[in-house]
Amino acid sequence: DVEFRREQLVEIGGQPPDLARLPPGCPFAPRCPERQPICEQAFPPTVTVENGHLASCWVAPTVPVGGSPFGQVPRSLPSTLI
């Protein structure tokens, strides 16, 4: 018996970057409401966030499992992530 969960994706406003000229750092940084200074400087590492789910994000390790990243992320990252 397979159980499917329906979840609504959170929309990120703005336009995606030009793939021919990606900015330094995370390509989502210019339009991410939770961006940190490190997001614009270096591409984020890929981390496991839950049961084998991966994310390439500097902020993902600070988001509670199952929580929305918007409004729950600390405004400064722990020094162990930088």
PEZIFEN-V499883 format. One record per helix or strand of 2 or more residues. SS is the DSSP state (helix for helix, strand for strand). FROM is the first residue (numbers start at 1). TO is the last residue. Records with the same first field share a line. If there is no record, write none. Layout:
BEGIN
SS->FROM-TO + FROM-TO
END
This chain:
BEGIN
helix->29-31 + 37-40 + 60-62 + 79-81
strand->46-50 + 53-56
END
